[in-house]
Amino acid sequence: MTTEKETVQKGFQRRYMLLAFSVIGDFGATLAIPAVLGAIIGSRLDTRYGTEPWLLIICLVMTASFSAFVVKRRAEQYGKKYQALVDEEKKDMDKFKIG
């Protein structure tokens, strides 16, 4: 038989896992998509203008900079979401303390 405290803990564990999967998926896409697009665009521009590998390198540096900026902003947002979840969990678990 599951107690109310265990039910609340399982609910928070599920929410932590969902947040973790959101972070993994979001950061993965934020890093991979611009890198692939930068490589494709840079490679095609190099082929067109005969500047191999310089435009590819420039495009990859630009996409890496863009990705770093976006990851930093999203990390701050996810940090706030995580902290709100921790605070909510502490508040809910306080009602199970004795004394």
C-alpha positions in Angstrom: 0.0 0.0 0.0 1.4 3.4 -1.0 1.3 6.2 1.5 0.5 9.8 0.6 4.2 10.8 1.1 5.4 8.1 -1.3 2.8 9.2 -3.9 4.0 12.8 -3.6 7.6 11.7 -3.9 6.9 9.7 -7.0 5.1 12.6 -8.6 8.1 14.8 -8.1 10.5 12.1 -9.4 8.4 12.0 -12.5 8.5 15.8 -12.9 12.3 15.8 -12.4 12.7 13.1 -15.1 10.5 15.0 -17.5 12.5 18.2 -16.9 15.8 16.2 -17.5 14.5 14.8 -20.8 13.3 18.2 -21.9 16.8 19.6 -21.2 18.5 16.7 -23.1 16.3 17.0 -26.1 16.4 20.8 -26.2 20.2 21.1 -25.9 20.8 18.3 -28.3 18.7 20.0 -31.0 20.2 23.4 -30.2 23.7 22.0 -30.8 23.1 19.6 -33.6 20.8 21.4 -36.0 22.8 24.6 -36.4 26.0 22.6 -36.7 24.6 20.5 -39.5 23.1 23.4 -41.3 26.4 25.4 -40.9 28.4 22.5 -42.3 26.0 22.1 -45.3 25.9 25.8 -46.1 29.6 26.3 -45.6 30.5 23.3 -47.8 28.2 24.5 -50.6 29.6 28.0 -50.4 33.2 26.7 -50.5 32.3 24.6 -53.6 30.6 27.5 -55.3 33.4 30.1 -54.7 36.4 27.8 -54.5 37.4 28.9 -51.0 37.7 25.5 -49.4 37.7 25.1 -46.3 37.4 28.8 -45.2 33.7 29.4 -45.6 33.0 26.0 -43.9 35.1 27.0 -41.0 33.5 30.5 -40.7 30.0 28.9 -40.9 30.9 26.4 -38.2 32.3 29.1 -35.9 29.2 31.2 -36.4 26.9 28.3 -35.6 29.0 27.3 -32.6 28.7 30.9 -31.2 25.0 31.0 -31.9 24.5 27.6 -30.2 26.6 28.7 -27.1 24.5 31.8 -26.8 21.2 29.9 -27.0 22.4 27.1 -24.7 23.4 29.7 -22.1 20.0 31.4 -22.2 18.1 28.1 -22.1 20.3 26.8 -19.2 19.3 29.8 -17.2 15.6 29.2 -18.0 15.9 25.5 -17.1 17.8 26.5 -13.9 14.8 28.6 -12.8 12.4 25.8 -13.6 14.5 23.3 -11.6 14.7 25.7 -8.7 10.9 26.2 -8.7 10.4 22.5 -8.7 12.8 22.0 -5.8 11.1 24.8 -3.8 7.7 23.3 -4.5 8.9 19.8 -3.4 10.3 21.2 -0.2 7.1 23.0 0.5 5.0 19.9 -0.1 7.3 17.6 1.8 7.3 19.9 4.9 3.8 18.9 5.7 5.0 15.3 6.3 7.6 16.4 8.9 6.9 15.6 12.5 7.2 18.3 15.1 
